Amino acid sequence: MPTVDRGMLIRCVEAATLAPSLHNSQPWRFRIDGETVEVYADPARRLEVLDPHGRELTISVGAALFTLRAAIRDAGWIPAVEAYPDPDEPDLVARVRPEQPAEPSPEAHELATAISRRHTNRRPFSSAVVPADVVDKLRDAAVHEGARLTVADRASRTVIVSLGRAAADRLRGRGGYFAELNRWTRPLPGRLDGIPAHAMGPWDALERIPMRDFGVVMSQPSRHGEEFEPYPTIAVLTTVGDAPAQWLQAGQALQRILLVATRLNLATTPISQPVEIPSIRDVLSDPRTDRWAQMVIRLGYGAPAAATPRRPVAEVLIAQSS
Ligand SMILES: Cc1cc2nc3c(=O)[nH]c(=O)nc-3n(C[C@H](O)[C@H](O)[C@H](O)COP(=O)(O)O)c2cc1C
């Protein structure tokens, strides 16, 4: 029987820090208490302009929570998760405990090996179509986490990318937008967060796909235009309800989808501008049925993307109080 020791839990926390987060803000902290890992949101790392309510912060922490679960599963344990266990402590997002020993299935193992291979890919993808059986697996990943992934058909894809462009324009007019982008865009000497120049990717020369304005304020000569795939595969991740519990669910679903996609050799780009402008988010949602768009994801095939930096595990671990 595998043992739960602090070293194993630290390795799982280290894996969790490889999760995606808005502008690589890494808004999480962890505390190991005996055999339990507590996952905390770090509100000091919230992006005030883009994310006034902390929705994307919670999605990012949810992605780290899913990654922690996947790493614990791969270490030979089925994790028990208690979300928001203490109403008096809203930043304590979850308690996770390796509960029952069980060999990981080959799928669980493959999912865990995708953790370090998954990177946001902002380069043009090939024009190859994402096959229906692959789309089904991504949909299943969302359902597994209590969310829904809808891959846009031809007509709605055109609408979603144009909504994305409209959202990007609106954000450019929001006070503090560029200053905040600048704070999270490299070069950031000595920092192990934010977006490095190598990860920004080119502009879409035809200005169709709403790539984020990384690098605008840095006047990066390296950020040139390139032609992107003419018919991007675009999917929308939704949840029923729009409170922190569902944001957390959306983050876990997002990371399960991204890891399954990575396992299937797909390239992925989370695109969140359309859900950062409330009136545009409403169009992608169905308020009548309380179904809310949480994220747009671009999927396809492309050359592998490189890793971005992470803060060391010692920096995200809260020291034991006793
Ligand atoms: C909530 C959330 C929103 C994101 N929004 C965008 C986005 O609009 N555009 C983009 O290019 N990447 C977006 N990303 C990807 C992050 O920038 C990326 O995860 C982070 O820089 C770390 O890089 P990595 O994913 O390669 O590890 C988002 C990620 C999350 C979790």
The ligand as an SDF file (V2000), in Angstrom:
LIG
                    3D

 31 33  0  0  0  0  0  0  0  0999 V2000
   -9.1250   31.9290  -16.1420 C   0  0  0  0  0  0  0  0  0  0  0  0
   -8.1260   31.9400  -17.2790 C   0  0  0  0  0  0  0  0  0  0  0  0
   -8.2300   32.8790  -18.2930 C   0  0  0  0  0  0  0  0  0  0  0  0
   -7.3110   32.8840  -19.3460 C   0  0  0  0  0  0  0  0  0  0  0  0
   -7.4740   33.7800  -20.3810 N   0  0  0  0  0  0  0  0  0  0  0  0
   -6.6090   33.7710  -21.4220 C   0  0  0  0  0  0  0  0  0  0  0  0
   -6.7970   34.6340  -22.5500 C   0  0  0  0  0  0  0  0  0  0  0  0
   -7.7790   35.3700  -22.6340 O   0  0  0  0  0  0  0  0  0  0  0  0
   -5.8810   34.5980  -23.5500 N   0  0  0  0  0  0  0  0  0  0  0  0
   -4.7880   33.7640  -23.5030 C   0  0  0  0  0  0  0  0  0  0  0  0
   -4.0020   33.7840  -24.4340 O   0  0  0  0  0  0  0  0  0  0  0  0
   -4.5920   32.9260  -22.4560 N   0  0  0  0  0  0  0  0  0  0  0  0
   -5.4740   32.9050  -21.4320 C   0  0  0  0  0  0  0  0  0  0  0  0
   -5.2980   32.0440  -20.3780 N   0  0  0  0  0  0  0  0  0  0  0  0
   -4.0960   31.2000  -20.3330 C   0  0  0  0  0  0  0  0  0  0  0  0
   -3.0780   31.7700  -19.3450 C   0  0  0  0  0  0  0  0  0  0  0  0
   -2.5220   32.9780  -19.8230 O   0  0  0  0  0  0  0  0  0  0  0  0
   -1.9920   30.7180  -19.0960 C   0  0  0  0  0  0  0  0  0  0  0  0
   -2.5680   29.6130  -18.4630 O   0  0  0  0  0  0  0  0  0  0  0  0
   -0.8380   31.2110  -18.2450 C   0  0  0  0  0  0  0  0  0  0  0  0
   -0.1540   32.2410  -18.8960 O   0  0  0  0  0  0  0  0  0  0  0  0
    0.1540   30.0760  -17.9070 C   0  0  0  0  0  0  0  0  0  0  0  0
    0.6730   29.5160  -19.0770 O   0  0  0  0  0  0  0  0  0  0  0  0
    0.4540   27.9770  -19.4510 P   0  0  0  0  0  0  0  0  0  0  0  0
   -1.0300   27.7630  -19.6280 O   0  0  0  0  0  0  0  0  0  0  0  0
    1.1960   27.7910  -20.7390 O   0  0  0  0  0  0  0  0  0  0  0  0
    0.9840   27.1410  -18.3310 O   0  0  0  0  0  0  0  0  0  0  0  0
   -6.2260   31.9800  -19.3460 C   0  0  0  0  0  0  0  0  0  0  0  0
   -6.1350   31.0150  -18.3260 C   0  0  0  0  0  0  0  0  0  0  0  0
   -7.0840   30.9760  -17.3200 C   0  0  0  0  0  0  0  0  0  0  0  0
   -6.9990   29.9100  -16.2490 C   0  0  0  0  0  0  0  0  0  0  0  0
  1  2  1  0
  2  3  1  0
  2 30  2  0
  3  4  2  0
  4  5  1  0
  4 28  1  0
  5  6  2  0
  6  7  1  0
  6 13  1  0
  7  8  2  0
  7  9  1  0
  9 10  1  0
 10 11  2  0
 10 12  1  0
 12 13  2  0
 13 14  1  0
 14 15  1  0
 14 28  1  0
 15 16  1  0
 16 17  1  0
 16 18  1  0
 18 19  1  0
 18 20  1  0
 20 21  1  0
 20 22  1  0
 22 23  1  0
 23 24  1  0
 24 25  2  0
 24 26  1  0
 24 27  1  0
 28 29  2  0
 29 30  1  0
 30 31  1  0
M  END
$$$$
